[in-house]
Amino acid sequence: MAEEITIQKGFWKGTRDYFGEVRVEMKRVTWPGRMEIQGTTAMVIITTFMFGFYFWVCDSIFQYIIMQRVMPWLTGGH
C-alpha cells in the first residue's frame, strides 16, 4: 500500500514537471507570422493541384496502354 502511494506521488510529480517543462519550451518557440502562414498554405494548395494533375496524366496514359494494348492481347483480339 505504501509503495502504491509512493508510485502515485512520483507519477503526479513527474507529470507536473513534464507540463512545466512543456510550458517553458512553448515560450521559446518562434511562431510564424500571418504572411508566412499564407505563403506556405498557398504553396501546399498549388503543389497539391500540380501533383493531382500529374497523377491524372499518368493515370490516363496507363489507362490507354492497358485498354488499347494489353486488354485486346489478353482477350485474344490481337
PyMOL commands that set and color helices and strands:
alter all, ss='L'
color gray80, all
select helices_A, chain A and resi 2-28+34-75
alter helices_A, ss='H'
color red, helices_A
deselect
rebuild
show_as cartoon
